[in-house]
């Protein structure tokens, strides 16, 4: 019988939320890359390849944060994971270029899916960090 501790339960929740955010982020970035020319008022320097490269760099920060959190240094890992999740809120910058109504339903869905997933992860990280520091 496998004993589930509070720490292992926290790790499972964190991994599930990270997976949700990775999927949401990837979906949004794929949509950005494949339909960059249809997003309203995006700068010309944002290209298909630059979008995919950006996603890889951002995701590498998240992976590093996860590995540090899990195996080496929980505090530094939590910090990097928090930065990783906070970057997911930058999808809202689309609405500084054009209003929500100027974006398609698909654009709005991928933007908000990423933002909501990132927000949930950020809130979880904040509450977990608070709980860990209180111990």
C-alpha positions as CSV (number, residue, x, y, z in Angstrom):
1,X,0.0,0.0,0.0
2,X,1.3,3.4,-1.0
3,X,1.2,6.0,1.8
4,X,0.2,9.4,0.5
5,X,1.8,12.2,2.6
6,X,0.8,15.8,2.6
7,X,4.1,16.6,0.7
8,X,3.4,14.0,-2.0
9,X,-0.2,15.2,-2.3
10,X,1.1,18.8,-2.7
11,X,3.6,17.6,-5.4
12,X,0.8,15.8,-7.3
13,X,-1.4,18.9,-7.2
14,X,1.5,21.1,-8.3
15,X,2.3,18.7,-11.2
16,X,-1.4,18.6,-12.3
17,X,-1.6,22.4,-12.3
18,X,1.8,22.7,-14.1
19,X,0.5,20.2,-16.7
20,X,-2.7,22.2,-17.2
21,X,-0.7,25.5,-17.6
22,X,1.8,23.9,-20.0
23,X,-1.1,22.7,-22.2
24,X,-2.8,26.0,-22.0
25,X,0.4,27.9,-22.8
26,X,1.3,25.6,-25.7
27,X,-2.2,25.9,-27.2
28,X,-2.0,29.7,-27.0
29,X,1.5,29.9,-28.4
30,X,0.6,27.4,-31.2
31,X,-2.4,29.6,-32.1
32,X,-0.2,32.7,-32.0
33,X,2.4,31.1,-34.2
34,X,0.1,29.7,-36.8
35,X,-2.3,32.7,-37.0
36,X,0.2,35.5,-36.2
37,X,-0.8,37.5,-39.2
38,X,-4.5,37.5,-38.1
39,X,-3.9,38.7,-34.6
40,X,-4.8,42.4,-34.6
41,X,-1.9,44.9,-34.5
42,X,0.9,42.4,-33.7
43,X,4.3,43.8,-34.6
44,X,5.9,42.5,-37.8
45,X,8.9,41.2,-35.8
46,X,6.6,38.6,-34.2
47,X,7.0,35.6,-36.5
48,X,6.0,31.9,-36.3
49,X,9.5,30.9,-35.3
50,X,10.0,33.6,-32.7
51,X,6.7,32.6,-31.1
52,X,7.8,28.9,-30.8
53,X,11.3,29.9,-29.6
54,X,9.8,32.2,-27.0
55,X,7.5,29.3,-25.8
56,X,10.6,27.0,-25.5
57,X,12.5,29.6,-23.4
58,X,9.6,30.3,-21.1
59,X,8.9,26.6,-20.7
60,X,12.6,25.9,-19.9
61,X,12.3,28.4,-17.0
62,X,9.3,26.4,-15.7
63,X,11.1,23.1,-16.1
64,X,14.1,24.4,-14.3
65,X,11.9,25.7,-11.5
66,X,10.1,22.3,-11.2
67,X,13.4,20.4,-11.1
68,X,14.9,22.8,-8.5
69,X,11.7,22.6,-6.5
70,X,11.5,18.9,-6.6
71,X,15.2,17.9,-6.2
72,X,17.5,20.6,-5.1
73,X,16.3,23.9,-3.7
74,X,12.6,24.3,-3.0
75,X,12.6,28.1,-2.4
76,X,14.5,28.9,-5.7
77,X,12.3,26.4,-7.5
78,X,9.2,28.0,-6.2
79,X,10.5,31.4,-7.3
80,X,11.2,30.3,-10.8
81,X,7.8,28.5,-11.0
82,X,6.2,31.7,-9.8
83,X,7.9,33.7,-12.6
84,X,6.9,31.0,-15.1
85,X,3.3,31.2,-14.1
86,X,3.3,35.0,-14.0
87,X,4.5,35.1,-17.6
88,X,1.2,33.4,-18.5
89,X,-0.6,36.6,-17.6
90,X,1.2,38.4,-20.5
91,X,-1.4,37.0,-22.9
92,X,-3.6,39.9,-21.6
93,X,-1.2,42.2,-23.5
94,X,-3.1,41.2,-26.6
95,X,-5.8,43.5,-25.4
96,X,-3.5,46.5,-25.2
97,X,-3.1,46.1,-29.0
98,X,-6.8,45.7,-29.8
99,X,-10.0,45.2,-27.8
100,X,-11.4,41.8,-27.0
101,X,-14.1,42.2,-29.7
102,X,-11.3,42.5,-32.4
103,X,-10.0,39.1,-31.6
104,X,-11.7,35.9,-32.8
105,X,-13.3,33.4,-30.5
106,X,-10.3,31.1,-30.9
107,X,-7.9,33.9,-30.0
108,X,-9.9,34.9,-26.9
109,X,-10.3,31.2,-25.8
110,X,-6.5,30.5,-26.0
111,X,-5.6,33.8,-24.3
112,X,-8.0,33.3,-21.4
113,X,-7.3,29.6,-21.1
114,X,-3.6,30.4,-20.5
115,X,-4.4,33.3,-18.2
116,X,-6.8,31.3,-16.1
117,X,-4.4,28.3,-15.9
118,X,-1.5,30.6,-15.0
119,X,-3.6,32.4,-12.3
120,X,-4.7,29.1,-10.7
121,X,-1.0,28.0,-10.6
122,X,0.1,31.3,-9.1
123,X,-2.5,31.2,-6.4
124,X,-1.6,27.6,-5.6
125,X,2.1,28.5,-5.4
126,X,1.3,31.5,-3.1
127,X,-0.8,29.4,-0.7
128,X,1.7,26.6,-0.7
129,X,4.6,28.9,-0.1
130,X,2.7,30.6,2.8
131,X,1.9,27.2,4.3
132,X,5.5,26.0,4.0
133,X,6.9,29.1,5.6
134,X,4.4,28.9,8.5
135,X,5.7,25.4,9.4
